[in-house]
Amino acid sequence: MARFPAFSSAGAATPASIFARLREHLARFQASGGGDVIPLQIGDTYLPPAARLDEVTWTEMPPSELYAYGSPNGWAPLVDAIAAKAQRRNGIDAGAGGVQVTCGATHALSCAVAALLDPGDELILMTPYWPLIRGIALGRNVVPVEVPYGDAAALARAITPRTAGIYYATPNNPDGAMLDAGALAAVVDLAVQRDLWIFADEVYEDYVYDGAHLSAAALPGGAARTVTVFSFAKSFAQAGLRVGYALGPEPVIATIKKLVNHSVYNVPVAMQRAAHAALLADRSAFLDGALARYRAARDRARTRLAAPTTLPPGGAYLWLDLRPWSPDGDCMSLLERFAARGVLIAPGNAFGSTHGAFARLCFTGVPPDRLDEGIDRINAVLAG
Ligand SMILES: Cc1ncc(COP(=O)(O)O)c(C=O)c1O
């Protein structure tokens, strides 16, 4: 069958950046000499990383290891350190065969979905959800199905003969919600009863302010059917290095490894080396300090904001309820007015089909004075 000039259905279905429209307004703000831009839309940190590239002692590594192709599975010392961390911190008995190093958690989830789901399969997304998981599903012709976050009854009702997996993030992006032991056990029980895979996104495991982070793979019945993903972007402020990892049963990881092998071959060894340095560094030197700052930023931002939000027990975001300012159920024009004042936040419709009047604000991406300034600009629009 002739194809040119048509694209693949999966390529065409994959969504573009959610910020395109806001960037136009931002460009006008900058062109009019409006001042500096405050980026509260992206999930990042203003803190310096737990281990910097210029702190790593590269000379200890022979060039043959640093500049040659690496193992598609991951650099062995990092794989071993991750397996030890998984056991110690997450109660997941992965072993080296149950670890795959990836280009961030995005790549881990992309390869996991490709490894376990077929076109036409349904993937349940606990909603609101991290936007890229929907695109990852659509990019494989997998059908995303929205279910309210943590609602076990709705989850059970949503399962059809085509359901193949359940995805959730705990703590969640965008609203910081978390699944407690009971909620996780309900997910695992349903997955066991209905023969489903679990995609557990735990990249915010270290951003917990109230309660405790738990892993489905550590629960009875969970390990055999769960792929759990983590990221050095979040835990160690190394987003640009693009290092993450998946944990799972050995045959699943072996299949994910084939997909890593055929997508990037191996994650750059130099980046893995810097991730390794962060993982081995003293936790209290970085994570405890970061957590105290993020908690203070969460509380400060919530108190200052004129829009209602819940108090997120974890994560890096406030989930703004802009319904009072969005009579038609869509806050995009409001976000355009924020952008026209040089402050960006993320539109809720990227996080679920019924969240158009909500928006996500990241409280970890800029220092406290910039956060205050950004919120004041938002409040000025809301007051106007
Ligand atoms: C819930 C969630 N999962 C996965 C990712 C992707 O992480 P990475 O930067 O390691 O690809 C993010 C990034 O913001 C996220 O918020």
The ligand as a MOL file (V3000), in Angstrom:
LIG
                    3D

  0  0  0     0  0            999 V3000
M  V30 BEGIN CTAB
M  V30 COUNTS 16 16 0 0 0
M  V30 BEGIN ATOM
M  V30 1 C 4.8340 11.8470 37.0040 0
M  V30 2 C 6.0270 11.9340 36.1150 0
M  V30 3 N 6.4790 10.8200 35.5390 0
M  V30 4 C 7.5550 10.8270 34.7410 0
M  V30 5 C 8.2390 11.9980 34.4740 0
M  V30 6 C 9.4220 11.9610 33.5440 0
M  V30 7 O 10.6240 11.9730 34.2280 0
M  V30 8 P 12.0090 12.0810 33.4420 0
M  V30 9 O 12.3730 13.5190 33.4080 0
M  V30 10 O 12.9580 11.2600 34.2580 0
M  V30 11 O 11.8200 11.5180 32.0820 0
M  V30 12 C 7.7990 13.1780 35.0320 0
M  V30 13 C 8.4970 14.4470 34.7230 0
M  V30 14 O 8.0970 15.5200 35.0860 0
M  V30 15 C 6.6710 13.1580 35.8800 0
M  V30 16 O 6.1930 14.2680 36.4360 0
M  V30 END ATOM
M  V30 BEGIN BOND
M  V30 1 1 1 2
M  V30 2 1 2 3
M  V30 3 2 2 15
M  V30 4 2 3 4
M  V30 5 1 4 5
M  V30 6 1 5 6
M  V30 7 2 5 12
M  V30 8 1 6 7
M  V30 9 1 7 8
M  V30 10 2 8 9
M  V30 11 1 8 10
M  V30 12 1 8 11
M  V30 13 1 12 13
M  V30 14 1 12 15
M  V30 15 2 13 14
M  V30 16 1 15 16
M  V30 END BOND
M  V30 END CTAB
M  END
